[in-house]
Amino acid sequence: MKLNGNAICYGDNVDTDVIIPARYLNTSDPAELARHCMEDIDKEFLSKIQPGDIIAAGSNFGCGSSREHAPLAIKAAGISCVVAKSFARIFYRNAINIGLPIIVCDAEIRTGDKLSVDLSAGVLVNETTGVTATFPSFPPFLQGIIEAGGLMQAMKEGVFE
């Protein structure tokens, strides 16, 4: 599975409260959540991104409360994957469960850089700088979940049979 998009960068410790503020947790509608994604950390987020773009961040992305609304809001906003130095464990699992690829990679990325990510090969290419980085590729069962669009869809499709 290959993804391409422009990077939008954030620092360390981006918590779920700024990914999707608690005041919007009264809905689980992906489109409604997407309208408020990242608004407390970056009011211009939605106007900056195009479908397929990639969030790049520092360490501990998705820390804070375990709300599964956070990766859902990111995915519904059109982000194809998140690349970070590390993720909060519950965010990592929630992201996989809804089919949002998340990559643990310590690559040098700046906002606006054009990225190409090969999930199967575990290779990230920063096409702007020409730098290539590797990351642990997902095992086949996780790739199946992501390609199906999430755990529930993978189960419906019989990915694990």
C-alpha positions in Angstrom: 0.0 0.0 0.0 1.5 3.3 -1.1 0.5 6.8 0.1 1.5 10.2 -1.2 0.9 13.6 0.2 2.2 16.8 1.6 3.3 17.0 5.2 1.8 19.2 7.9 4.0 19.1 11.0 3.4 19.4 14.7 5.7 19.0 17.7 5.8 16.6 20.6 2.9 15.6 22.9 0.0 16.4 20.6 -2.8 15.2 22.8 -6.2 13.9 21.9 -7.8 17.0 23.4 -6.3 19.2 20.7 -6.8 16.6 17.9 -10.6 16.7 18.7 -11.7 19.0 21.5 -13.9 17.4 24.2 -16.7 19.9 23.3 -17.3 17.9 20.1 -17.5 14.4 21.7 -21.3 14.4 21.7 -21.1 13.0 18.1 -19.4 10.1 16.5 -20.3 11.4 13.0 -16.9 11.3 11.1 -17.8 14.3 8.9 -18.7 16.4 12.0 -15.6 15.4 13.8 -13.5 16.2 10.8 -14.8 19.8 10.8 -13.2 20.4 14.2 -10.0 18.3 13.8 -6.9 20.1 15.2 -8.8 23.4 15.6 -7.4 24.0 19.1 -3.8 23.6 18.0 -4.1 24.9 14.4 -7.2 26.9 13.4 -6.0 26.8 9.7 -5.6 23.0 9.6 -8.5 22.2 7.4 -7.7 25.0 4.9 -4.1 23.8 4.7 -4.7 20.2 3.8 -5.7 18.3 0.7 -7.0 14.7 0.7 -4.1 12.3 1.2 -1.9 14.7 3.1 0.2 13.4 5.9 0.6 14.6 9.5 4.2 14.4 10.8 4.9 14.9 14.5 7.4 14.5 17.2 7.2 12.1 20.2 4.1 10.8 22.0 1.5 11.8 19.4 -2.0 11.1 20.6 -1.3 11.2 24.3 -4.0 12.1 26.8 -7.5 10.6 27.0 -8.2 7.4 25.1 -10.9 8.8 22.9 -11.2 6.9 19.6 -12.7 10.1 18.1 -9.2 11.5 17.6 -7.9 9.1 14.9 -11.4 9.1 13.4 -11.4 12.9 13.1 -7.9 12.8 11.4 -9.0 10.1 8.9 -12.3 11.8 8.1 -10.5 15.1 7.5 -8.6 13.3 4.6 -5.3 12.6 6.2 -3.8 9.4 4.7 -1.5 8.6 7.6 0.4 10.0 10.6 4.2 9.8 10.9 5.7 10.4 14.3 8.7 9.5 16.4 6.4 7.7 18.8 2.7 7.3 19.6 0.7 7.0 22.8 -0.2 3.3 22.9 -4.0 3.7 23.1 -3.9 6.1 20.1 -1.9 3.6 18.1 -4.4 0.9 18.7 -7.4 3.1 18.1 -5.9 4.3 14.8 -5.3 0.8 13.6 -8.9 -0.2 14.6 -10.4 2.5 12.4 -7.9 1.9 9.5 -5.7 5.0 9.9 -2.0 4.0 9.1 0.4 5.3 11.7 4.2 5.1 11.1 6.8 5.2 13.8 9.7 7.0 12.0 12.3 9.6 13.1 12.6 11.2 9.7 13.4 14.9 9.1 10.2 16.4 7.7 9.0 19.9 7.3 5.6 21.3 6.6 5.0 21.3 2.9 7.5 18.5 2.1 6.1 16.0 -0.4 6.2 12.5 1.1 5.8 9.0 -0.4 5.1 6.2 2.0 5.2 2.5 1.2 3.5 0.7 4.1 4.4 -2.8 2.9 8.1 -2.1 2.3 8.5 0.2 5.4 10.0 3.0 3.4 9.3 6.8 3.6 10.7 9.0 0.9 10.8 12.8 1.4 10.6 13.7 -2.2 11.4 17.4 -1.4 14.7 16.7 0.2 15.5 13.3 -1.4 16.0 11.6 2.0 14.8 8.1 2.5 13.9 6.6 5.9 12.8 3.2 6.9 10.3 2.1 9.5 9.0 -1.3 10.7 6.4 -2.4 8.2 3.1 -3.7 9.5 2.6 -7.4 9.9 0.2 -8.9 7.3 -2.8 -9.0 9.7 -2.4 -5.3 10.5 -2.0 -4.5 6.8 -5.3 -6.4 6.3 -7.1 -4.3 8.9 -5.7 -1.0 7.4 -6.5 -2.0 3.8 -10.1 -3.0 4.8 -10.6 0.4 6.3 -10.6 -0.7 10.0 -11.0 -3.7 12.3 -14.8 -4.0 12.0 -14.7 -3.8 8.2 -11.9 -6.4 8.1 -14.0 -8.7 10.2 -17.0 -8.2 7.9 -14.9 -9.0 4.9 -13.4 -12.1 6.4 -9.8 -10.9 6.3 -8.8 -13.2 9.2 -10.3 -16.4 7.8 
